[in-house]
């Protein structure tokens, strides 16, 4: 029997349903999609937060570190790209950067202004709010590798976050989902009054979407 589009399931049942519909030959990601009751055009209703997913997302993140003071620490912690002004020049001349996330030590921030137009549209501009501007480079790299997930609303007022892979045990996907949702609730902007989360659904990369009961 076809399930109704409006039907809502518990997170436990939803994960089982999503896994059942994930029939691609690769290990599909499992994603959470959240509709928020915000006006994304208002600066006091922007949502940005961090979730320390206990089991990670299953995806290896390429990390770039802009620093002149913590190069050794960044390299030892496993950063993929490390450099100071020479890395900035490389990004500026090529117009691109091969990284999923960028971290900077404080002294580099004024210098990053010259490549802000390259980093910004990719969501790679380091920001003190999500601790990607920090003198504690080793700590942030370790957290990112363990499963730290940065999220922010898109232009439609929605949040999209990978919570793992189809191959993850159901209980691990559920734990990741709950940690993400709790972090999202805590990130409710002061400018938003009343209900914050309109609806939550999960899906796999190629599979169907299932609504979660709240």
Secondary structure, DSSP 8 states (H G I E B T S, - for coil): ----TT-EE-HHHHHHHHHHH---SS--EEEEEEEES--TTSGGG--EEEEE-TT--S----EEEE-SS-HHHHHHHT-SEEESHHHHHHHHHHS----SEEEE-GGGHHHHGGGHHHHGGGT----GGGT-B-S-HHHHHHHHHHTEEEEE--TTSEEEEEEEETTS-HHHHHHHHHHHHHHHHHT--TT--S--EEEEEEEESSS--EEE--
